[in-house]
Amino acid sequence: MAEHVFHLKANWPGLRNDVGEIEAGNLKTKISIPPEMDGPGVGTNPDEMLLGAAATCYIITLAAMMERSGLEKESLTMESEGIVDVTNGVFTYKKIIHRPRIVLKSSASDKDVELARRFAQKAETSCMITRAIQGNVEIELQETIEKQS
């Protein structure tokens, strides 16, 4: 069994509405509470980082599945949305919606389109970040599959 270990350093010099820093490998950024939660909105925040982790894990997993199968694409893009519920002052990361858009080569067959759709759905359950948050955060997929015109 192989294990991969990742390290992060954090520095938070002040109080709630101050600005801190994190550094992990190639990631180095300022962090603070977002303005939607009455913070200064400097750098990034845990809400964006969880959304970023889920989205990047998903799109990389999807691209790898397509590559392994030999399914050629013209482009693979995605927009994702994170929804945080605030009830009685309690913040709960409720839902992540991924909207991948797969554009296949114009020569793609109907079978290729169906394979891309299956990969789009399977990538979500194969992504390690989705598996880590499963049961706590709902994941919704709204995929678009089309051929280049």
N, CA, C and O atoms as a GROMACS GRO file, in nm:
protein
  596
    1MET      N    1   0.085  -0.119   0.000
    1MET     CA    2   0.000   0.000   0.000
    1MET      C    3   0.089   0.124   0.000
    1MET      O    4   0.182   0.134   0.080
    2ALA      N    5   0.060   0.216  -0.089
    2ALA     CA    6   0.133   0.343  -0.094
    2ALA      C    7   0.052   0.450  -0.023
    2ALA      O    8  -0.071   0.452  -0.031
    3GLU      N    9   0.121   0.538   0.044
    3GLU     CA   10   0.056   0.652   0.107
    3GLU      C   11   0.123   0.779   0.057
    3GLU      O   12   0.246   0.785   0.045
    4HIS      N   13   0.044   0.879   0.029
    4HIS     CA   14   0.095   1.009  -0.009
    4HIS      C   15   0.065   1.105   0.106
    4HIS      O   16  -0.048   1.111   0.152
    5VAL      N   17   0.163   1.177   0.151
    5VAL     CA   18   0.147   1.268   0.264
    5VAL      C   19   0.161   1.411   0.212
    5VAL      O   20   0.257   1.444   0.143
    6PHE      N   21   0.066   1.494   0.247
    6PHE     CA   22   0.067   1.635   0.209
    6PHE      C   23   0.081   1.720   0.334
    6PHE      O   24   0.027   1.684   0.439
    7HIS      N   25   0.152   1.830   0.324
    7HIS     CA   26   0.175   1.916   0.441
    7HIS      C   27   0.126   2.057   0.412
    7HIS      O   28   0.134   2.105   0.299
    8LEU      N   29   0.075   2.121   0.514
    8LEU     CA   30   0.029   2.258   0.504
    8LEU      C   31   0.077   2.334   0.626
    8LEU      O   32   0.070   2.284   0.739
    9LYS      N   33   0.125   2.455   0.604
    9LYS     CA   34   0.161   2.545   0.715
    9LYS      C   35   0.062   2.659   0.714
    9LYS      O   36   0.028   2.713   0.608
   10ALA      N   37   0.014   2.696   0.832
   10ALA     CA   38  -0.081   2.806   0.845
   10ALA      C   39  -0.031   2.905   0.949
   10ALA      O   40   0.031   2.867   1.049
   11ASN      N   41  -0.059   3.033   0.924
   11ASN     CA   42  -0.025   3.139   1.019
   11ASN      C   43  -0.146   3.231   1.030
   11ASN      O   44  -0.191   3.287   0.930
   12TRP      N   45  -0.197   3.246   1.151
   12TRP     CA   46  -0.310   3.334   1.177
   12TRP      C   47  -0.269   3.430   1.288
   12TRP      O   48  -0.283   3.398   1.406
   13PRO      N   49  -0.218   3.549   1.251
   13PRO     CA   50  -0.160   3.638   1.351
   13PRO      C   51  -0.260   3.718   1.434
   13PRO      O   52  -0.223   3.775   1.536
   14GLY      N   53  -0.386   3.725   1.391
   14GLY     CA   54  -0.480   3.814   1.458
   14GLY      C   55  -0.604   3.748   1.509
   14GLY      O   56  -0.603   3.632   1.551
   15LEU      N   57  -0.714   3.823   1.505
   15LEU     CA   58  -0.843   3.777   1.554
   15LEU      C   59  -0.932   3.735   1.436
   15LEU      O   60  -0.883   3.716   1.325
   16ARG      N   61  -1.062   3.722   1.460
   16ARG     CA   62  -1.155   3.668   1.361
   16ARG      C   63  -1.146   3.737   1.224
   16ARG      O   64  -1.138   3.668   1.122
   17ASN      N   65  -1.146   3.867   1.220
   17ASN     CA   66  -1.152   3.938   1.093
   17ASN      C   67  -1.016   3.984   1.042
   17ASN      O   68  -1.007   4.079   0.965
   18ASP      N   69  -0.912   3.918   1.084
   18ASP     CA   70  -0.779   3.947   1.033
   18ASP      C   71  -0.751   3.857   0.913
   18ASP      O   72  -0.839   3.784   0.866
   19VAL      N   73  -0.628   3.863   0.866
   19VAL     CA   74  -0.587   3.788   0.749
   19VAL      C   75  -0.471   3.697   0.786
   19VAL      O   76  -0.376   3.741   0.851
   20GLY      N   77  -0.479   3.571   0.745
   20GLY     CA   78  -0.372   3.475   0.770
   20GLY      C   79  -0.311   3.431   0.638
   20GLY      O   80  -0.339   3.488   0.532
   21GLU      N   81  -0.228   3.329   0.647
   21GLU     CA   82  -0.161   3.275   0.528
   21GLU      C   83  -0.154   3.124   0.539
   21GLU      O   84  -0.144   3.068   0.649
   22ILE      N   85  -0.161   3.059   0.424
   22ILE     CA   86  -0.134   2.915   0.420
   22ILE      C   87  -0.033   2.889   0.310
   22ILE      O   88  -0.021   2.964   0.213
   23GLU      N   89   0.039   2.778   0.328
   23GLU     CA   90   0.135   2.735   0.227
   23GLU      C   91   0.136   2.583   0.227
   23GLU      O   92   0.156   2.519   0.331
   24ALA      N   93   0.115   2.526   0.108
   24ALA     CA   94   0.115   2.381   0.092
   24ALA      C   95   0.165   2.349  -0.048
   24ALA      O   96   0.093   2.370  -0.145
   25GLY      N   97   0.286   2.300  -0.059
   25GLY     CA   98   0.340   2.272  -0.192
   25GLY      C   99   0.342   2.396  -0.276
   25GLY      O  100   0.402   2.497  -0.239
   26ASN      N  101   0.275   2.391  -0.392
   26ASN     CA  102   0.270   2.506  -0.483
   26ASN      C  103   0.162   2.607  -0.446
   26ASN      O  104   0.151   2.711  -0.511
   27LEU      N  105   0.085   2.580  -0.344
   27LEU     CA  106  -0.020   2.671  -0.301
   27LEU      C  107   0.032   2.762  -0.191
   27LEU      O  108   0.075   2.715  -0.085
   28LYS      N  109   0.028   2.890  -0.216
   28LYS     CA  110   0.066   2.988  -0.114
   28LYS      C  111  -0.028   3.105  -0.131
   28LYS      O  112  -0.026   3.172  -0.234
   29THR      N  113  -0.111   3.131  -0.029
   29THR     CA  114  -0.211   3.235  -0.044
   29THR      C  115  -0.250   3.293   0.092
   29THR      O  116  -0.226   3.232   0.197
   30LYS      N  117  -0.309   3.408   0.088
   30LYS     CA  118  -0.368   3.468   0.207
   30LYS      C  119  -0.506   3.406   0.227
   30LYS      O  120  -0.570   3.362   0.132
   31ILE      N  121  -0.550   3.404   0.352
   31ILE     CA  122  -0.681   3.349   0.386
   31ILE      C  123  -0.753   3.443   0.482
   31ILE      O  124  -0.692   3.510   0.564
   32SER      N  125  -0.884   3.447   0.468
   32SER     CA  126  -0.967   3.522   0.561
   32SER      C  127  -1.111   3.476   0.545
   32SER      O  128  -1.144   3.394   0.459
   33ILE      N  129  -1.195   3.530   0.628
   33ILE     CA  130  -1.337   3.498   0.621
   33ILE      C  131  -1.397   3.577   0.503
   33ILE      O  132  -1.364   3.694   0.486
   34PRO      N  133  -1.483   3.514   0.422
   34PRO     CA  134  -1.539   3.583   0.307
   34PRO      C  135  -1.635   3.696   0.349
   34PRO      O  136  -1.690   3.693   0.459
   35PRO      N  137  -1.654   3.794   0.261
   35PRO     CA  138  -1.744   3.904   0.295
   35PRO      C  139  -1.888   3.859   0.318
   35PRO      O  140  -1.962   3.923   0.393
   36GLU      N  141  -1.930   3.748   0.254
   36GLU     CA  142  -2.066   3.696   0.275
   36GLU      C  143  -2.088   3.654   0.420
   36GLU      O  144  -2.202   3.644   0.466
   37MET      N  145  -1.979   3.631   0.492
   37MET     CA  146  -1.986   3.590   0.632
   37MET      C  147  -1.929   3.700   0.722
   37MET      O  148  -1.880   3.673   0.831
   38ASP      N  149  -1.936   3.823   0.673
   38ASP     CA  150  -1.891   3.942   0.747
   38ASP      C  151  -1.742   3.943   0.776
   38ASP      O  152  -1.698   3.991   0.880
   39GLY      N  153  -1.665   3.890   0.684
   39GLY     CA  154  -1.520   3.894   0.696
   39GLY      C  155  -1.460   3.990   0.596
   39GLY      O  156  -1.531   4.051   0.517
   40PRO      N  157  -1.327   4.006   0.600
   40PRO     CA  158  -1.261   4.101   0.511
   40PRO      C  159  -1.251   4.056   0.365
   40PRO      O  160  -1.231   4.140   0.278
   41GLY      N  161  -1.264   3.928   0.336
   41GLY     CA  162  -1.260   3.880   0.198
   41GLY      C  163  -1.125   3.891   0.131
   41GLY      O  164  -1.118   3.913   0.010
   42VAL      N  165  -1.018   3.877   0.206
   42VAL     CA  166  -0.883   3.884   0.150
   42VAL      C  167  -0.835   3.742   0.121
   42VAL      O  168  -0.850   3.653   0.204
   43GLY      N  169  -0.779   3.721   0.003
   43GLY     CA  170  -0.730   3.588  -0.033
   43GLY      C  171  -0.846   3.492  -0.054
   43GLY      O  172  -0.951   3.529  -0.106
   44THR      N  173  -0.825   3.369  -0.013
   44THR     CA  174  -0.930   3.267  -0.027
   44THR      C  175  -0.983   3.230   0.110
   44THR      O  176  -0.944   3.289   0.211
   45ASN      N  177  -1.071   3.134   0.114
   45ASN     CA  178  -1.134   3.093   0.240
   45ASN      C  179  -1.167   2.945   0.233
   45ASN      O  180  -1.160   2.885   0.125
   46PRO      N  181  -1.203   2.884   0.345
   46PRO     CA  182  -1.231   2.740   0.345
   46PRO      C  183  -1.342   2.698   0.249
   46PRO      O  184  -1.338   2.589   0.192
   47ASP      N  185  -1.441   2.784   0.232
   47ASP     CA  186  -1.554   2.751   0.144
   47ASP      C  187  -1.507   2.738  -0.001
   47ASP      O  188  -1.543   2.643  -0.071
   48GLU      N  189  -1.428   2.836  -0.046
   48GLU     CA  190  -1.374   2.830  -0.182
   48GLU      C  191  -1.276   2.714  -0.198
   48GLU      O  192  -1.270   2.650  -0.303
   49MET      N  193  -1.198   2.688  -0.093
   49MET     CA  194  -1.098   2.582  -0.103
   49MET      C  195  -1.163   2.444  -0.110
   49MET      O  196  -1.116   2.357  -0.183
   50LEU      N  197  -1.272   2.422  -0.035
   50LEU     CA  198  -1.342   2.294  -0.044
   50LEU      C  199  -1.404   2.278  -0.184
   50LEU      O  200  -1.396   2.171  -0.243
   51LEU      N  201  -1.464   2.385  -0.235
   51LEU     CA  202  -1.519   2.381  -0.370
   51LEU      C  203  -1.408   2.356  -0.471
   51LEU      O  204  -1.426   2.276  -0.564
   52GLY      N  205  -1.295   2.422  -0.455
   52GLY     CA  206  -1.182   2.403  -0.546
   52GLY      C  207  -1.128   2.261  -0.541
   52GLY      O  208  -1.095   2.204  -0.644
   53ALA      N  209  -1.118   2.205  -0.421
   53ALA     CA  210  -1.070   2.067  -0.407
   53ALA      C  211  -1.164   1.970  -0.476
   53ALA      O  212  -1.120   1.881  -0.548
   54ALA      N  213  -1.294   1.986  -0.452
   54ALA     CA  214  -1.392   1.896  -0.514
   54ALA      C  215  -1.392   1.911  -0.666
   54ALA      O  216  -1.398   1.811  -0.738
   55ALA      N  217  -1.386   2.034  -0.715
   55ALA     CA  218  -1.391   2.058  -0.860
   55ALA      C  219  -1.266   2.009  -0.931
   55ALA      O  220  -1.276   1.944  -1.035
   56THR      N  221  -1.150   2.038  -0.876
   56THR     CA  222  -1.026   1.995  -0.944
   56THR      C  223  -1.011   1.844  -0.939
   56THR      O  224  -0.965   1.784  -1.036
   57CYS      N  225  -1.049   1.782  -0.828
   57CYS     CA  226  -1.043   1.637  -0.820
   57CYS      C  227  -1.136   1.574  -0.924
   57CYS      O  228  -1.098   1.479  -0.993
   58TYR      N  229  -1.256   1.629  -0.936
   58TYR     CA  230  -1.352   1.576  -1.033
   58TYR      C  231  -1.302   1.589  -1.176
   58TYR      O  232  -1.301   1.490  -1.250
   59ILE      N  233  -1.259   1.709  -1.216
   59ILE     CA  234  -1.223   1.730  -1.356
   59ILE      C  235  -1.096   1.654  -1.394
   59ILE      O  236  -1.084   1.607  -1.507
   60ILE      N  237  -1.002   1.640  -1.301
   60ILE     CA  238  -0.882   1.561  -1.328
   60ILE      C  239  -0.917   1.413  -1.341
   60ILE      O  240  -0.866   1.344  -1.429
   61THR      N  241  -1.005   1.364  -1.253
   61THR     CA  242  -1.049   1.224  -1.260
   61THR      C  243  -1.120   1.198  -1.392
   61THR      O  244  -1.096   1.096  -1.456
   62LEU      N  245  -1.208   1.288  -1.433
   62LEU     CA  246  -1.280   1.273  -1.559
   62LEU      C  247  -1.184   1.272  -1.678
   62LEU      O  248  -1.196   1.188  -1.766
   63ALA      N  249  -1.089   1.364  -1.680
   63ALA     CA  250  -0.991   1.370  -1.789
   63ALA      C  251  -0.909   1.241  -1.795
   63ALA      O  252  -0.880   1.191  -1.904
   64ALA      N  253  -0.871   1.188  -1.680
   64ALA     CA  254  -0.792   1.064  -1.676
   64ALA      C  255  -0.873   0.946  -1.730
   64ALA      O  256  -0.820   0.863  -1.803
   65MET      N  257  -1.001   0.939  -1.693
   65MET     CA  258  -1.087   0.830  -1.742
   65MET      C  259  -1.101   0.838  -1.894
   65MET      O  260  -1.095   0.735  -1.962
   66MET      N  261  -1.118   0.958  -1.945
   66MET     CA  262  -1.132   0.975  -2.091
   66MET      C  263  -1.002   0.937  -2.161
   66MET      O  264  -1.004   0.871  -2.265
   67GLU      N  265  -0.890   0.979  -2.104
   67GLU     CA  266  -0.760   0.947  -2.164
   67GLU      C  267  -0.735   0.797  -2.167
   67GLU      O  268  -0.693   0.742  -2.269
   68ARG      N  269  -0.761   0.730  -2.054
   68ARG     CA  270  -0.737   0.584  -2.046
   68ARG      C  271  -0.822   0.508  -2.148
   68ARG      O  272  -0.778   0.405  -2.200
   69SER      N  273  -0.941   0.558  -2.176
   69SER     CA  274  -1.030   0.487  -2.269
   69SER      C  275  -1.002   0.524  -2.414
   69SER      O  276  -1.053   0.458  -2.505
   70GLY      N  277  -0.922   0.628  -2.437
   70GLY     CA  278  -0.896   0.673  -2.573
   70GLY      C  279  -1.005   0.763  -2.628
   70GLY      O  280  -1.007   0.791  -2.748
   71LEU      N  281  -1.096   0.808  -2.543
   71LEU     CA  282  -1.204   0.897  -2.586
   71LEU      C  283  -1.147   1.038  -2.604
   71LEU      O  284  -1.107   1.103  -2.507
   72GLU      N  285  -1.144   1.084  -2.729
   72GLU     CA  286  -1.084   1.214  -2.760
   72GLU      C  287  -1.183   1.326  -2.738
   72GLU      O  288  -1.302   1.314  -2.769
   73LYS      N  289  -1.133   1.434  -2.684
   73LYS     CA  290  -1.217   1.550  -2.660
   73LYS      C  291  -1.160   1.671  -2.732
   73LYS      O  292  -1.040   1.680  -2.758
   74GLU      N  293  -1.248   1.763  -2.763
   74GLU     CA  294  -1.206   1.892  -2.816
   74GLU      C  295  -1.178   1.985  -2.699
   74GLU      O  296  -1.080   2.059  -2.699
   75SER      N  297  -1.266   1.980  -2.598
   75SER     CA  298  -1.244   2.061  -2.478
   75SER      C  299  -1.319   1.999  -2.360
   75SER      O  300  -1.416   1.925  -2.376
   76LEU      N  301  -1.271   2.033  -2.242
   76LEU     CA  302  -1.333   1.990  -2.117
   76LEU      C  303  -1.325   2.111  -2.023
   76LEU      O  304  -1.217   2.149  -1.980
   77THR      N  305  -1.440   2.169  -1.993
   77THR     CA  306  -1.446   2.284  -1.904
   77THR      C  307  -1.552   2.257  -1.798
   77THR      O  308  -1.632   2.164  -1.811
   78MET      N  309  -1.552   2.339  -1.694
   78MET     CA  310  -1.649   2.315  -1.589
   78MET      C  311  -1.669   2.441  -1.506
   78MET      O  312  -1.577   2.520  -1.486
   79GLU      N  313  -1.790   2.457  -1.459
   79GLU     CA  314  -1.822   2.556  -1.358
   79GLU      C  315  -1.879   2.479  -1.240
   79GLU      O  316  -1.954   2.383  -1.258
   80SER      N  317  -1.843   2.521  -1.120
   80SER     CA  318  -1.894   2.456  -0.999
   80SER      C  319  -1.947   2.563  -0.905
   80SER      O  320  -1.903   2.678  -0.906
   81GLU      N  321  -2.042   2.522  -0.823
   81GLU     CA  322  -2.106   2.614  -0.729
   81GLU      C  323  -2.114   2.546  -0.592
   81GLU      O  324  -2.152   2.430  -0.582
   82GLY      N  325  -2.077   2.619  -0.489
   82GLY     CA  326  -2.088   2.568  -0.352
   82GLY      C  327  -2.199   2.644  -0.279
   82GLY      O  328  -2.207   2.766  -0.287
   83ILE      N  329  -2.283   2.571  -0.209
   83ILE     CA  330  -2.395   2.633  -0.138
   83ILE      C  331  -2.378   2.607   0.011
   83ILE      O  332  -2.371   2.492   0.055
   84VAL      N  333  -2.371   2.716   0.088
   84VAL     CA  334  -2.356   2.708   0.233
   84VAL      C  335  -2.486   2.757   0.296
   84VAL      O  336  -2.532   2.867   0.268
   85ASP      N  337  -2.543   2.675   0.380
   85ASP     CA  338  -2.667   2.708   0.450
   85ASP      C  339  -2.632   2.771   0.586
   85ASP      O  340  -2.542   2.724   0.656
   86VAL      N  341  -2.704   2.876   0.621
   86VAL     CA  342  -2.687   2.938   0.753
   86VAL      C  343  -2.823   2.935   0.821
   86VAL      O  344  -2.915   3.007   0.783
   87THR      N  345  -2.834   2.850   0.921
   87THR     CA  346  -2.957   2.838   0.998
   87THR      C  347  -2.924   2.856   1.145
   87THR      O  348  -2.841   2.785   1.200
   88ASN      N  349  -2.990   2.953   1.208
   88ASN     CA  350  -2.968   2.983   1.349
   88ASN      C  351  -2.820   3.006   1.380
   88ASN      O  352  -2.770   2.964   1.485
   89GLY      N  353  -2.750   3.073   1.289
   89GLY     CA  354  -2.610   3.106   1.311
   89GLY      C  355  -2.514   2.990   1.289
   89GLY      O  356  -2.394   3.005   1.313
   90VAL      N  357  -2.565   2.875   1.243
   90VAL     CA  358  -2.480   2.759   1.218
   90VAL      C  359  -2.456   2.749   1.066
   90VAL      O  360  -2.550   2.741   0.988
   91PHE      N  361  -2.328   2.750   1.027
   91PHE     CA  362  -2.290   2.741   0.887
   91PHE      C  363  -2.270   2.595   0.849
   91PHE      O  364  -2.192   2.524   0.913
   92THR      N  365  -2.339   2.550   0.744
   92THR     CA  366  -2.327   2.412   0.698
   92THR      C  367  -2.304   2.411   0.548
   92THR      O  368  -2.383   2.467   0.472
   93TYR      N  369  -2.195   2.348   0.507
   93TYR     CA  370  -2.169   2.334   0.363
   93TYR      C  371  -2.268   2.231   0.312
   93TYR      O  372  -2.252   2.112   0.336
   94LYS      N  373  -2.370   2.278   0.242
   94LYS     CA  374  -2.485   2.195   0.206
   94LYS      C  375  -2.466   2.118   0.076
   94LYS      O  376  -2.496   1.998   0.070
   95LYS      N  377  -2.416   2.186  -0.029
   95LYS     CA  378  -2.422   2.124  -0.161
   95LYS      C  379  -2.315   2.180  -0.253
   95LYS      O  380  -2.279   2.298  -0.245
   96ILE      N  381  -2.264   2.093  -0.341
   96ILE     CA  382  -2.175   2.133  -0.448
   96ILE      C  383  -2.238   2.087  -0.578
   96ILE      O  384  -2.279   1.972  -0.592
   97ILE      N  385  -2.246   2.179  -0.674
   97ILE     CA  386  -2.300   2.146  -0.806
   97ILE      C  387  -2.188   2.160  -0.907
   97ILE      O  388  -2.128   2.267  -0.920
   98HIS      N  389  -2.158   2.053  -0.979
   98HIS     CA  390  -2.060   2.055  -1.087
   98HIS      C  391  -2.134   2.059  -1.219
   98HIS      O  392  -2.230   1.984  -1.240
   99ARG      N  393  -2.089   2.147  -1.308
   99ARG     CA  394  -2.147   2.158  -1.442
   99ARG      C  395  -2.037   2.140  -1.546
   99ARG      O  396  -1.993   2.237  -1.608
  100PRO      N  397  -1.992   2.014  -1.566
  100PRO     CA  398  -1.890   1.992  -1.668
  100PRO      C  399  -1.949   2.004  -1.808
  100PRO      O  400  -2.065   1.970  -1.832
  101ARG      N  401  -1.867   2.053  -1.900
  101ARG     CA  402  -1.906   2.062  -2.041
  101ARG      C  403  -1.798   1.991  -2.122
  101ARG      O  404  -1.685   2.037  -2.131
  102ILE      N  405  -1.837   1.878  -2.179
  102ILE     CA  406  -1.746   1.798  -2.260
  102ILE      C  407  -1.782   1.819  -2.407
  102ILE      O  408  -1.894   1.790  -2.448
  103VAL      N  409  -1.686   1.868  -2.484
  103VAL     CA  410  -1.706   1.882  -2.628
  103VAL      C  411  -1.617   1.778  -2.694
  103VAL      O  412  -1.494   1.786  -2.687
  104LEU      N  413  -1.680   1.682  -2.759
  104LEU     CA  414  -1.609   1.575  -2.828
  104LEU      C  415  -1.575   1.619  -2.970
  104LEU      O  416  -1.632   1.716  -3.021
  105LYS      N  417  -1.484   1.547  -3.033
  105LYS     CA  418  -1.449   1.573  -3.173
  105LYS      C  419  -1.575   1.560  -3.258
  105LYS      O  420  -1.667   1.486  -3.222
  106SER      N  421  -1.581   1.629  -3.370
  106SER     CA  422  -1.699   1.623  -3.457
  106SER      C  423  -1.723   1.482  -3.510
  106SER      O  424  -1.836   1.448  -3.547
  107SER      N  425  -1.619   1.400  -3.514
  107SER     CA  426  -1.631   1.263  -3.563
  107SER      C  427  -1.681   1.165  -3.456
  107SER      O  428  -1.695   1.046  -3.485
  108ALA      N  429  -1.708   1.212  -3.335
  108ALA     CA  430  -1.752   1.124  -3.227
  108ALA      C  431  -1.884   1.055  -3.262
  108ALA      O  432  -1.973   1.115  -3.321
  109SER      N  433  -1.894   0.928  -3.225
  109SER     CA  434  -2.016   0.851  -3.249
  109SER      C  435  -2.115   0.870  -3.134
  109SER      O  436  -2.081   0.928  -3.031
  110ASP      N  437  -2.236   0.821  -3.152
  110ASP     CA  438  -2.334   0.823  -3.043
  110ASP      C  439  -2.283   0.742  -2.926
  110ASP      O  440  -2.308   0.776  -2.810
  111LYS      N  441  -2.211   0.635  -2.955
  111LYS     CA  442  -2.151   0.552  -2.850
  111LYS      C  443  -2.048   0.633  -2.770
  111LYS      O  444  -2.040   0.620  -2.648
  112ASP      N  445  -1.970   0.717  -2.838
  112ASP     CA  446  -1.873   0.803  -2.770
  112ASP      C  447  -1.943   0.903  -2.678
  112ASP      O  448  -1.898   0.928  -2.567
  113VAL      N  449  -2.054   0.959  -2.726
  113VAL     CA  450  -2.130   1.055  -2.646
  113VAL      C  451  -2.182   0.987  -2.520
  113VAL      O  452  -2.174   1.043  -2.411
  114GLU      N  453  -2.234   0.866  -2.534
  114GLU     CA  454  -2.285   0.792  -2.418
  114GLU      C  455  -2.171   0.756  -2.323
  114GLU      O  456  -2.189   0.762  -2.201
  115LEU      N  457  -2.055   0.719  -2.376
  115LEU     CA  458  -1.939   0.688  -2.293
  115LEU      C  459  -1.896   0.811  -2.214
  115LEU      O  460  -1.864   0.801  -2.096
  116ALA      N  461  -1.894   0.927  -2.279
  116ALA     CA  462  -1.859   1.052  -2.209
  116ALA      C  463  -1.957   1.080  -2.096
  116ALA      O  464  -1.917   1.123  -1.988
  117ARG      N  465  -2.085   1.055  -2.121
  117ARG     CA  466  -2.186   1.076  -2.016
  117ARG      C  467  -2.163   0.981  -1.898
  117ARG      O  468  -2.172   1.023  -1.783
  118ARG      N  469  -2.133   0.856  -1.927
  118ARG     CA  470  -2.106   0.759  -1.820
  118ARG      C  471  -1.981   0.800  -1.741
  118ARG      O  472  -1.980   0.791  -1.618
  119PHE      N  473  -1.876   0.844  -1.812
  119PHE     CA  474  -1.755   0.889  -1.743
  119PHE      C  475  -1.783   1.011  -1.656
  119PHE      O  476  -1.731   1.021  -1.545
  120ALA      N  477  -1.864   1.104  -1.706
  120ALA     CA  478  -1.898   1.224  -1.628
  120ALA      C  479  -1.962   1.184  -1.496
  120ALA      O  480  -1.934   1.244  -1.392
  121GLN      N  481  -2.048   1.084  -1.501
  121GLN     CA  482  -2.116   1.039  -1.379
  121GLN      C  483  -2.023   0.956  -1.291
  121GLN      O  484  -2.025   0.970  -1.168
  122LYS      N  485  -1.944   0.869  -1.351
  122LYS     CA  486  -1.854   0.782  -1.274
  122LYS      C  487  -1.741   0.860  -1.208
  122LYS      O  488  -1.695   0.823  -1.099
  123ALA      N  489  -1.695   0.966  -1.272
  123ALA     CA  490  -1.584   1.045  -1.217
  123ALA      C  491  -1.621   1.101  -1.080
  123ALA      O  492  -1.535   1.112  -0.992
  124GLU      N  493  -1.748   1.135  -1.062
  124GLU     CA  494  -1.790   1.190  -0.933
  124GLU      C  495  -1.775   1.089  -0.820
  124GLU      O  496  -1.730   1.124  -0.711
  125THR      N  497  -1.811   0.965  -0.845
  125THR     CA  498  -1.801   0.863  -0.739
  125THR      C  499  -1.658   0.810  -0.725
  125THR      O  500  -1.625   0.746  -0.626
  126SER      N  501  -1.574   0.838  -0.826
  126SER     CA  502  -1.435   0.791  -0.821
  126SER      C  503  -1.340   0.893  -0.760
  126SER      O  504  -1.228   0.857  -0.721
  127CYS      N  505  -1.382   1.016  -0.752
  127CYS     CA  506  -1.296   1.124  -0.701
  127CYS      C  507  -1.275   1.110  -0.550
  127CYS      O  508  -1.370   1.092  -0.474
  128MET      N  509  -1.150   1.117  -0.508
  128MET     CA  510  -1.119   1.095  -0.366
  128MET      C  511  -1.177   1.204  -0.276
  128MET      O  512  -1.212   1.176  -0.162
  129ILE      N  513  -1.188   1.326  -0.324
  129ILE     CA  514  -1.244   1.434  -0.242
  129ILE      C  515  -1.394   1.412  -0.223
  129ILE      O  516  -1.445   1.429  -0.112
  130THR      N  517  -1.464   1.373  -0.328
  130THR     CA  518  -1.607   1.342  -0.315
  130THR      C  519  -1.628   1.229  -0.215
  130THR      O  520  -1.718   1.235  -0.131
  131ARG      N  521  -1.545   1.127  -0.224
  131ARG     CA  522  -1.558   1.016  -0.128
  131ARG      C  523  -1.532   1.064   0.014
  131ARG      O  524  -1.594   1.014   0.108
  132ALA      N  525  -1.441   1.160   0.032
  132ALA     CA  526  -1.408   1.211   0.166
  132ALA      C  527  -1.524   1.290   0.227
  132ALA      O  528  -1.545   1.285   0.349
  133ILE      N  529  -1.600   1.362   0.144
  133ILE     CA  530  -1.709   1.445   0.198
  133ILE      C  531  -1.846   1.378   0.185
  133ILE      O  532  -1.947   1.433   0.230
  134GLN      N  533  -1.848   1.259   0.124
  134GLN     CA  534  -1.974   1.187   0.101
  134GLN      C  535  -2.049   1.168   0.232
  134GLN      O  536  -1.991   1.133   0.335
  135GLY      N  537  -2.179   1.193   0.227
  135GLY     CA  538  -2.262   1.179   0.347
  135GLY      C  539  -2.272   1.308   0.426
  135GLY      O  540  -2.356   1.320   0.515
  136ASN      N  541  -2.187   1.405   0.394
  136ASN     CA  542  -2.190   1.535   0.462
  136ASN      C  543  -2.231   1.649   0.368
  136ASN      O  544  -2.303   1.740   0.409
  137VAL      N  545  -2.185   1.642   0.244
  137VAL     CA  546  -2.214   1.745   0.145
  137VAL      C  547  -2.277   1.678   0.024
  137VAL      O  548  -2.220   1.584  -0.032
  138GLU      N  549  -2.393   1.726  -0.017
  138GLU     CA  550  -2.459   1.670  -0.136
  138GLU      C  551  -2.382   1.715  -0.260
  138GLU      O  552  -2.342   1.830  -0.271
  139ILE      N  553  -2.363   1.623  -0.353
  139ILE     CA  554  -2.297   1.654  -0.480
  139ILE      C  555  -2.399   1.635  -0.591
  139ILE      O  556  -2.462   1.530  -0.602
  140GLU      N  557  -2.415   1.738  -0.673
  140GLU     CA  558  -2.507   1.731  -0.786
  140GLU      C  559  -2.426   1.750  -0.914
  140GLU      O  560  -2.334   1.831  -0.920
  141LEU      N  561  -2.462   1.675  -1.016
  141LEU     CA  562  -2.393   1.680  -1.144
  141LEU      C  563  -2.491   1.724  -1.252
  141LEU      O  564  -2.599   1.666  -1.266
  142GLN      N  565  -2.454   1.826  -1.328
  142GLN     CA  566  -2.534   1.874  -1.440
  142GLN      C  567  -2.441   1.879  -1.562
  142GLN      O  568  -2.391   1.985  -1.600
  143GLU      N  569  -2.420   1.763  -1.622
  143GLU     CA  570  -2.324   1.754  -1.732
  143GLU      C  571  -2.386   1.793  -1.866
  143GLU      O  572  -2.505   1.774  -1.889
  144THR      N  573  -2.301   1.846  -1.954
  144THR     CA  574  -2.337   1.875  -2.091
  144THR      C  575  -2.236   1.805  -2.179
  144THR      O  576  -2.115   1.826  -2.166
  145ILE      N  577  -2.286   1.721  -2.270
  145ILE     CA  578  -2.199   1.648  -2.363
  145ILE      C  579  -2.242   1.688  -2.505
  145ILE      O  580  -2.360   1.680  -2.538
  146GLU      N  581  -2.149   1.731  -2.585
  146GLU     CA  582  -2.182   1.767  -2.722
  146GLU      C  583  -2.065   1.739  -2.815
  146GLU      O  584  -1.952   1.718  -2.770
  147LYS      N  585  -2.094   1.740  -2.944
  147LYS     CA  586  -1.989   1.722  -3.046
  147LYS      C  587  -1.951   1.859  -3.100
  147LYS      O  588  -2.034   1.950  -3.108
  148GLN      N  589  -1.825   1.872  -3.137
  148GLN     CA  590  -1.779   1.995  -3.198
  148GLN      C  591  -1.856   2.017  -3.329
  148GLN      O  592  -1.875   1.923  -3.407
  149SER      N  593  -1.900   2.139  -3.352
  149SER     CA  594  -1.976   2.163  -3.475
  149SER      C  595  -1.886   2.214  -3.586
  149SER      O  596  -1.934   2.239  -3.697
   0.00000   0.00000   0.00000
